[in-house]
């Protein structure tokens, strides 16, 4: 028996216990409502973003912006899907 035998389909092992509060950060150029764009990408996977869930921080010179969205994550699959959408988007330079 190996570790992969312990992983049920769709229920991969993770150190997180769901549901849990989880912060997702995306960075990109501070143009064309980047914060709204990131929030829209996350909302595809989260139906109940609370008020104050989105925080932004401009870079020192104002060329870039980081957007942090705090969600109640329900599964590893949900987080994987969010990160896939963020990293696949050409406007997102980095997602953490």
N, C-alpha and C positions, 0 to 999 in steps of 0.2 A: 504494500500500500504506500503510495506517495502522496505528497501534498496536493497534487491535482485531483486525487480521488476524493479529497475532502471538500472540494469546491463544487457546489451544485450549480447547474446551469443558471445564469442570471444572478447568482448570489456569490460573487467573488469575495475573497477574503479582504478585509480592510481593517485598519486600526481604529477607524471611526465607528461610533455607535449612532445609528440613525433612529429617529430624526435628530439632527444637531444643527447648531448655528455654524455657518461656514462663510468666510469672507473670500470673495473672488476679486482679484485686482487685474485690470487691463490698462495698458498704456498705449498711447498713440499721439499723433499730432493734434494740437489744440485748434481744431478747425471743424466747420460743418457739424456742429452739435455732436461731437464725439461721445459725450456722456450719455446723450439720449440714444445714440446708436448702440452703445454697449448695453444699456438698460433694455432696449428692445431685443437684443440677442439673448439676454438672460431670461427675459419674460417668456420666451418660447418654451421654457422648461420649468418656470416657476409661476404659479398662478396667484400667489398671495404675497407679493412684495409689500412689506410694511412701510409706513411713512418713515422717512429718515434712513431707509435702507441703502441709499446711494449717497456716497460722499466723493467729492472731487478734490484734487490737489494739483495746481499748476506747477510746472517746472520752474526753476530759478529764473530763467530768461523768458518764460511764457510761451515757448515754442511747443511744448508737450504737456500732456495732462495725464494724470492717473485717475482711474475711476474704480472705486471699491464698492462692490455690491454685496451686502450681507444678506444671506438667505437662510431659510430653514431647509437644509438638505434632507431629502428623504431616502436617497440611495446612492451607492457608488455610480451606478449607471447614469443617474441624473447629472452628477458632477462631471462624469466623462463626456456626456453629451454637450454640456455647457462649454467645457474646455475645448471640445472639438470645434464647435461653432466659432468660438472666439479665435482660436489659432488658425482656422481656415479663412477668416475674414481679412482682407487685404489692408483694412484700416487699422487693425489691431497689430501693434508692433511686438507686444509681449503680453502674456497672460500668466499670472501667478495664482 
